[in-house]
Amino acid sequence: DPRSIDVVIVPGLAFTMHGDRLGHGVGWYDRFLAEIRDDCVAVGVGFAEQVVDELPTEPHDRRLDLVVTDQGRITPI
């Protein structure tokens, strides 16, 4: 049950300093993130090279609370 989770680790192809995420295009994580509680912490995981300035977003996209890379963590601004 997604509503029972306190923290979710989310992969991605790219992330921004704002917590936006580009997934793999299937939408599985987008549908899953829409079901979790508002106080559930969503953490993106990737490499520093995957952090970009901007990504296209849609109204249903949930921003991540934290992004962790091999070079440290990013707390979205």
Secondary structure, DSSP 8 states (H G I E B T S, - for coil): -GGG-SEEEEE-SEEETTS-EE--SS-HHHHHHTTS-TTSEEEEE--GGGEES-----TT----SEEEETTEEE---
